[in-house]
Amino acid sequence: MENAIAALRMGAVDFLQKPVEIAELVAAIRRALDLSVQKRRAATLLDDPLALLRLLDGLRMDRKRVLPRVAGGDAAWEMLLDLAMAQAAGRQVSVSALCAGAGTSTTTALRRLEALEQEGLVERHPDPEDRRRVWLQLTHKGGASVRQAGRRFAETLRALI
C-alpha cells in the first residue's frame, strides 16, 4: 500500500497488483493515454497565444449569447458575477458595495444596475435594520443566466482540454 501511494504521488496514473488481468491492464493503459492526450492538449493551448485568444473570444461570445440584452457589457457581467459569488458564499451585497466593485464610476454602475433590474436579473431589498442601505440579490432568472454561462464556459474548456 505504501508503494502504491508513493507511486501515485510521483505521478503514476494507476497501480496494478499481480496477477494482472488483461482487461484491467488495457483499461489502465487507456486511462494513461487519455491523460497524456489531455495534458498535451492543455500544454498546446497554454503555449499558443492565438488559441488562448480564440478561447477568450469564444467565451465572450458565449456570455453575449446567454445575456444578449443586458446593457453595460463587462461591467454588468462583473456585477452579476459578484452577486452570484456573494450569494454562493452566503453574503449580502449592498448597492454601494456592488457599485464600488464594478470598476467604473458610481453613476455608470448605477445605470448598469438599473439595466440588470429591468431585465429581471437583479432585485433590491431594503435593509430593515438600516434604512439607508439596500441589499441586492440575483433573481431566479439572474442566477440561472450566470449558471448557464458557467456551464458553457466549462463545456468550452472541456472541449479544448
MOWO-V828879 format. One record per backbone hydrogen bond with DSSP energy under -0.5 kcal/mol. NH is the residue of the N-H (numbers start at 1). CO is the residue of the C=O. Records with the same first field share a line. If there is no record, write none. Layout:
NH = CO + CO
This chain:
5 = 1
6 = 2
7 = 3
8 = 4
9 = 5
10 = 6
11 = 8
12 = 7
25 = 21
26 = 22
27 = 23
28 = 24
29 = 25
30 = 26
31 = 27
32 = 28
33 = 29
34 = 30
35 = 31
36 = 32
37 = 33
38 = 34
39 = 35
40 = 36
41 = 37
42 = 38
43 = 39
44 = 40
45 = 41
46 = 42
47 = 43
48 = 44 + 45
49 = 47
52 = 48
53 = 49
54 = 50
55 = 51
56 = 52
57 = 53
58 = 54
59 = 55
60 = 56
61 = 57
62 = 58
63 = 59
64 = 60
65 = 61
66 = 62
67 = 63
68 = 65
70 = 67
71 = 69
73 = 70
75 = 72
76 = 72
77 = 73
78 = 74
79 = 75
80 = 76
81 = 77
82 = 78
83 = 79
84 = 80
85 = 81
86 = 82
87 = 83
88 = 84
89 = 85
90 = 87
91 = 86
93 = 136
95 = 134
98 = 94
99 = 95
100 = 96
101 = 97
102 = 99
103 = 100
109 = 105
110 = 106
111 = 107
112 = 108
113 = 109
114 = 110
115 = 111
116 = 112
117 = 113
118 = 114
119 = 115
120 = 117
121 = 116
122 = 116
123 = 137
125 = 135
127 = 133
128 = 126
130 = 127
133 = 130
135 = 125
136 = 93
137 = 123
139 = 121
143 = 139
144 = 140
145 = 141
146 = 142
147 = 143
148 = 144
149 = 145
150 = 146
151 = 147
152 = 148
153 = 149
154 = 150
155 = 151
156 = 152
157 = 153
158 = 154
159 = 155
160 = 156
161 = 157
